[in-house]
Each structure stands twice: as C-alpha cells, then as structure tokens.
Amino acid sequence: MPPTPAIDGPPIDWGQIDTIVGHYTAALDLPDGDPGEHADQLDDFLRGINKHYLAKGYSFAYNFIFDWLGGVWEGRGFDIKNAANKGWNTRSVSYLVLVDGQDGTTPEAAAAIRAMRAECNRRRGFALNLRNHSQVGSTRCWGDGLRAQQAAGLFELDQPTKPPPGVDKPDYANGEFGLQPYDTGKPVLRRGDRNVGGDKILYLQSVLKHKTGQTVVIDNDFGPQTEKAVKNVQAWNNVTVDGIVGWDGGNGTKPGKQATWPIIDKLALM
C-alpha cells in the first residue's frame, strides 16, 4: 500500500519478537468480496484507515493487511515496529484481516496469513506464538468467525503428517530434538514437574545439556539441577530469572518479559 504520507516509526527489533497478533476492524461492511465489492476499492479503504491513525498522531498501526483474495498489503512491513498491540508492540508483529463483523475469512487469505507467519518465524529463528488481539489486550477483537477459524487451526502452519526418518522418536540423550522446536503448545514447566507433557522435560533437559554445555541429567524430572540450568539460560538472555519455562510473564503465563520456551527452541535449532 502506498499511503500518503508514508508510514513511519521506529524499527522492529527482531531480537524481541515472540508473538504474532491478529486484528479485525469490527466494521459491519467493508470490502471483503461480498456482491458488488471489488478489489479496486481496497486502496481507498486502507488509505482511510491510515488517515484515522494519522489523526491520532501516528501512521498505520499494522504490519500487514490481508484481503479476501489472499492479497497481502504492506503496512509497517517487516521493518517498522507495530503500533496496534498496546503493551506488546515491542515483542509482536500485528496483522489485520479484512472481514465484515463476525465473519470468518477465506481460504486464500488464510494461506497468505500462514505464509506471513512462516516468514516471521524464519526471521526470528523459531516458531512465534500466534494470538488474536483479545488474547493480549482488553478487547473483543477478533470476531466470532475468525476466533472459530483460529480454534480450528486454520492459521497454523502445515506440519508433516509423518516426521522425517530419525525424528519420530528423538534420541534426547544424544542431542536429538525431532520436531519439538516447532511445537508452540508446550506446557509451562517448573521445578517439581515429572513426566509433564510427555517428553517435554526430556527435550528441555537435552537442550540445556547439549546446547549450553551445562551438567543436566536427562531423566524427565524437573529437579534442582534442571532449575539451576534454566535460571542460567534466563540470566544469559536477560529475561526474568525464576526457573520457570513458559511463554510469557514472570510466572510463565502472564504477559511480561519472560519467554523461556522460545529461547530453548532457538537454542535447539542452532
């Protein structure tokens, strides 16, 4: 999108990004492919959104916008920090899906969203969390249609139906991790956990041992030795040092500086 004036803002620090956040406008009728609506209406519509934000003192808030045809409109793109996720802008990329009210989107748009997600993962070096706006802020955004599609996995990246040879049963003792680095549904882990999430503790311990050089017994028991190794990794990466392996806040569940699973997954892929 070539808005006037140009979109600007501080650059994205990809070293801080751990989440991709989806939005919608909540408008009941916008260009989304309904009868009588055409792609040539999109440019003026998006310029109107940009003017709305300019009136607030900043330019277009979203990094990307997706239309019903699978078209991807660049807002802030991969270079400019997003301004749509209050409290989360430093750590997230935002995108806008053009739908009417509570509607869902099209397969073409969903495919384009997955492609954007894959590119963000590539730039960051590990699988980022995918959330809608209501999961990071006090809002009803998304609508019911997009929420249902998210719950159904429509925006999840395609995974192989069968793991490649040698990764279906990773040899954690020897530093094999299989597909674990790509699993964004791993549970929060802390001292005292045993056999939680199947082999997630084995994976964690294997990464700590083979990728950081620490002395860790790979036994599926999150004991004091594993906790100490986790705290060391947290300290080295300037996140909250609490020994808890989660995705977000200081206790692993609330928004905050803590994001230890992404660090572990990045180490596994190095």
Secondary structure per residue as TSV (DSSP state, phi and psi in degrees):
chain	resnum	aa	ss	phi	psi
A	1	M	-	360.0	127.3
A	2	P	-	-99.3	76.8
A	3	P	-	-71.4	161.9
A	4	T	S	-129.8	120.1
A	5	P	S	-72.7	173.7
A	6	A	-	-65.0	149.1
A	7	I	-	-71.8	135.0
A	8	D	-	-142.6	177.0
A	9	G	-	152.6	175.6
A	10	P	-	-67.2	155.0
A	11	P	B	-72.3	154.6
A	12	I	-	-69.7	135.6
A	13	D	-	-99.7	96.1
A	14	W	G	-62.5	-19.3
A	15	G	G	-68.2	-14.5
A	16	Q	G	-104.0	-8.6
A	17	I	-	-78.4	128.0
A	18	D	-	-136.4	0.3
A	19	T	E	-145.0	144.6
A	20	I	E	-115.5	128.3
A	21	V	E	-119.5	127.9
A	22	G	E	-94.0	145.4
A	23	H	E	-132.8	164.4
A	24	Y	-	-140.2	168.7
A	25	T	-	-87.1	-19.5
A	26	A	-	74.3	-0.4
A	27	A	-	-66.1	141.3
A	28	L	S	-80.4	-19.2
A	29	D	S	-150.1	106.5
A	30	L	-	-138.2	169.5
A	31	P	S	-65.6	104.1
A	32	D	S	-140.9	23.4
A	33	G	S	95.3	4.1
A	34	D	-	-64.9	161.5
A	35	P	T	-51.5	131.0
A	36	G	T	88.3	-4.1
A	37	E	-	-103.6	137.0
A	38	H	-	-132.2	157.6
A	39	A	G	-61.8	-27.8
A	40	D	G	-72.2	-4.2
A	41	Q	G	-86.4	-14.7
A	42	L	H	-67.2	-40.2
A	43	D	H	-58.6	-49.3
A	44	D	H	-64.5	-38.2
A	45	F	H	-61.7	-46.0
A	46	L	H	-70.4	-34.6
A	47	R	H	-62.2	-36.0
A	48	G	H	-64.1	-40.6
A	49	I	H	-62.7	-41.8
A	50	N	H	-61.2	-41.0
A	51	K	H	-62.4	-35.4
A	52	H	H	-60.3	-45.4
A	53	Y	H	-71.0	-36.5
A	54	L	H	-60.0	-34.0
A	55	A	H	-65.8	-22.8
A	56	K	T	-89.3	-5.0
A	57	G	T	103.3	5.5
A	58	Y	S	-147.5	163.8
A	59	S	-	-89.9	-178.6
A	60	F	-	-38.8	126.4
A	61	A	-	-81.9	-24.5
A	62	Y	-	-93.8	151.0
A	63	N	S	-76.8	-38.9
A	64	F	E	-143.8	153.3
A	65	I	E	-128.6	137.4
A	66	F	E	-119.0	126.8
A	67	D	-	-100.2	174.9
A	68	W	T	-68.2	-18.3
A	69	L	T	-85.3	-4.0
A	70	G	S	90.4	8.8
A	71	G	-	-71.9	141.4
A	72	V	E	-113.9	118.8
A	73	W	E	-102.7	126.3
A	74	E	E	-82.4	121.9
A	75	G	S	-95.9	-92.4
A	76	R	S	-87.7	-11.8
A	77	G	T	63.6	-155.8
A	78	F	T	-87.6	-1.2
A	79	D	T	-109.3	-30.1
A	80	I	B	-106.9	133.0
A	81	K	-	-56.8	135.6
A	82	N	-	-73.7	160.7
A	83	A	-	-131.4	25.0
A	84	A	S	-106.9	-8.6
A	85	N	S	-121.1	80.5
A	86	K	T	-52.1	127.4
A	87	G	T	85.9	-12.2
A	88	W	T	-125.5	3.2
A	89	N	G	-61.0	-36.1
A	90	T	G	-68.4	-30.0
A	91	R	G	-106.3	7.7
A	92	S	E	-139.0	160.2
A	93	V	E	-111.4	140.4
A	94	S	E	-118.1	149.9
A	95	Y	E	-141.7	152.0
A	96	L	E	-115.0	130.1
A	97	V	E	-105.4	125.4
A	98	L	-	-86.8	101.0
A	99	V	-	-138.8	157.7
A	100	D	-	-81.2	122.7
A	101	G	T	43.8	-114.4
A	102	Q	T	-91.9	10.6
A	103	D	-	-69.1	157.2
A	104	G	-	-89.8	179.4
A	105	T	-	-104.2	-178.1
A	106	T	-	-92.0	160.7
A	107	P	H	-58.2	-33.8
A	108	E	H	-65.8	-43.0
A	109	A	H	-67.0	-41.0
A	110	A	H	-60.7	-40.1
A	111	A	H	-63.2	-39.7
A	112	A	H	-67.4	-37.3
A	113	I	H	-63.8	-41.4
A	114	R	H	-63.4	-38.7
A	115	A	H	-64.8	-41.8
A	116	M	H	-61.7	-43.0
A	117	R	H	-61.5	-42.4
A	118	A	H	-62.2	-40.1
A	119	E	H	-68.0	-39.2
A	120	C	H	-61.8	-42.7
A	121	N	H	-60.3	-41.6
A	122	R	H	-63.3	-42.7
A	123	R	H	-67.2	-34.9
A	124	R	H	-82.9	-30.8
A	125	G	T	99.1	-0.2
A	126	F	S	-157.5	171.8
A	127	A	-	-75.2	120.6
A	128	L	-	-83.6	153.5
A	129	N	E	-67.5	145.6
A	130	L	E	-117.7	121.1
A	131	R	E	-137.0	163.5
A	132	N	E	-100.4	168.3
A	133	H	G	-58.3	-36.0
A	134	S	G	-66.7	-18.3
A	135	Q	G	-84.7	-6.2
A	136	V	T	-127.7	-1.9
A	137	G	S	-153.6	169.4
A	138	S	S	-85.2	85.0
A	139	T	S	-158.2	161.6
A	140	R	-	-94.4	0.1
A	141	C	-	-69.3	122.7
A	142	W	S	-82.3	177.9
A	143	G	-	-84.2	175.4
A	144	D	H	-62.6	-36.5
A	145	G	H	-64.1	-46.9
A	146	L	H	-68.6	-36.3
A	147	R	H	-59.9	-44.5
A	148	A	H	-63.7	-39.6
A	149	Q	H	-66.7	-38.4
A	150	Q	H	-63.3	-45.7
A	151	A	H	-62.0	-31.8
A	152	A	T	-80.3	-4.4
A	153	G	T	85.4	17.6
A	154	L	T	-64.2	-25.7
A	155	F	T	-101.8	6.7
A	156	E	S	-78.4	145.1
A	157	L	-	-68.8	144.0
A	158	D	-	-63.5	131.2
A	159	Q	-	-108.2	149.1
A	160	P	-	-60.8	138.1
A	161	T	S	-68.1	-25.3
A	162	K	S	-137.5	126.6
A	163	P	-	-58.7	149.1
A	164	P	-	-57.7	158.1
A	165	P	T	-54.1	134.6
A	166	G	T	92.6	-7.4
A	167	V	-	-117.8	-1.5
A	168	D	S	-69.7	-31.7
A	169	K	S	-131.3	82.8
A	170	P	-	-58.6	142.7
A	171	D	-	-90.1	84.2
A	172	Y	G	-61.0	-33.7
A	173	A	G	-60.7	-27.6
A	174	N	G	-109.5	19.0
A	175	G	T	83.0	24.4
A	176	E	-	-96.4	137.8
A	177	F	-	-119.7	-9.0
A	178	G	T	58.3	-134.4
A	179	L	T	-95.4	7.2
A	180	Q	G	-55.4	-39.2
A	181	P	G	-61.9	-18.3
A	182	Y	G	-97.2	-0.2
A	183	D	-	-87.8	110.0
A	184	T	T	-94.1	11.3
A	185	G	T	-109.2	19.1
A	186	K	-	-65.8	142.0
A	187	P	-	-76.3	162.4
A	188	V	-	-69.8	133.1
A	189	L	B	-119.5	145.4
A	190	R	-	-152.5	169.0
A	191	R	T	-55.3	136.2
A	192	G	T	102.2	-17.3
A	193	D	-	-72.7	141.8
A	194	R	B	-139.2	132.0
A	195	N	S	55.5	29.1
A	196	V	T	-79.4	134.0
A	197	G	T	66.2	31.2
A	198	G	T	74.5	-105.2
A	199	D	T	-111.4	23.3
A	200	K	H	-65.9	-36.8
A	201	I	H	-69.7	-37.0
A	202	L	H	-59.7	-43.5
A	203	Y	H	-61.5	-49.0
A	204	L	H	-56.7	-49.1
A	205	Q	H	-64.8	-36.6
A	206	S	H	-65.6	-42.1
A	207	V	H	-64.0	-44.8
A	208	L	H	-59.5	-39.9
A	209	K	H	-75.7	-49.9
A	210	H	H	-87.3	-21.8
A	211	K	H	-106.3	-15.4
A	212	T	H	-118.5	-8.0
A	213	G	-	75.7	13.7
A	214	Q	-	-85.7	158.2
A	215	T	-	-82.4	107.2
A	216	V	-	-139.1	127.3
A	217	V	-	-82.1	129.2
A	218	I	-	-91.7	91.0
A	219	D	S	-133.9	8.5
A	220	N	S	64.6	23.9
A	221	D	B	-126.5	112.9
A	222	F	-	-81.4	85.3
A	223	G	-	-102.7	-167.0
A	224	P	H	-62.5	-32.1
A	225	Q	H	-67.3	-44.9
A	226	T	H	-64.8	-42.5
A	227	E	H	-59.6	-43.2
A	228	K	H	-61.6	-42.4
A	229	A	H	-64.6	-40.3
A	230	V	H	-62.5	-44.6
A	231	K	H	-61.4	-37.2
A	232	N	H	-62.4	-45.4
A	233	V	H	-62.2	-41.7
A	234	Q	H	-62.4	-43.2
A	235	A	H	-64.0	-41.6
A	236	W	H	-64.5	-27.0
A	237	N	T	-105.6	10.4
A	238	N	T	58.4	40.5
A	239	V	S	-114.8	171.9
A	240	T	-	-54.7	125.7
A	241	V	-	-92.9	92.6
A	242	D	S	-131.9	-2.5
A	243	G	S	77.0	5.7
A	244	I	-	-101.4	133.4
A	245	V	B	-102.8	102.3
A	246	G	-	-138.2	-162.8
A	247	W	S	-109.1	-23.1
A	248	D	S	-134.5	-107.0
A	249	G	S	-69.9	-178.5
A	250	G	T	-57.7	-25.8
A	251	N	T	-101.5	11.1
A	252	G	S	90.6	-5.4
A	253	T	S	-127.6	-25.2
A	254	K	S	-96.7	151.2
A	255	P	S	-57.6	136.1
A	256	G	S	175.7	-159.7
A	257	K	S	-79.4	-24.0
A	258	Q	-	-66.7	132.9
A	259	A	-	-161.4	69.1
A	260	T	H	-82.5	-33.5
A	261	W	H	-59.8	-45.4
A	262	P	H	-58.3	-34.3
A	263	I	H	-66.3	-44.3
A	264	I	H	-61.3	-44.7
A	265	D	H	-64.6	-38.9
A	266	K	H	-64.3	-41.9
A	267	L	H	-60.4	-40.8
A	268	A	H	-63.2	-31.1
A	269	L	H	-88.2	-4.5
A	270	M	-	-80.7	360.0
